[in-house]
Amino acid sequence: MTETAQCPFCELRFSARWELKLHLDAEHEGRVRDKDDAHVAIEENDPDNPKPL
């Protein structure tokens, strides 16, 4: 079974994480912030009901 990654801001799903990252950079610009330790943090639109990646 292949792993799919869903955009936390819309219904799109991707077969690879790099595709999701490109989508986030292009379609949801400004909602993803890089942390100092090189991890990517995604700004949730509803912190009480977070959506999975």
FENMO-V590582 format. One record per run of one state. SS is the DSSP state (hx for helix, st for strand, lp for the rest). FROM is the first residue (numbers start at 1). TO is the last residue. If there is no record, write none. Layout:
# FENMO-V590582
ss & from & to
SS & FROM & TO
SS & FROM & TO
This chain:
# FENMO-V590582
ss & from & to
lp & 1 & 4
st & 5 & 6
lp & 7 & 12
st & 13 & 14
lp & 15 & 16
hx & 17 & 27
lp & 28 & 31
st & 32 & 34
lp & 35 & 39
st & 40 & 42
lp & 43 & 53
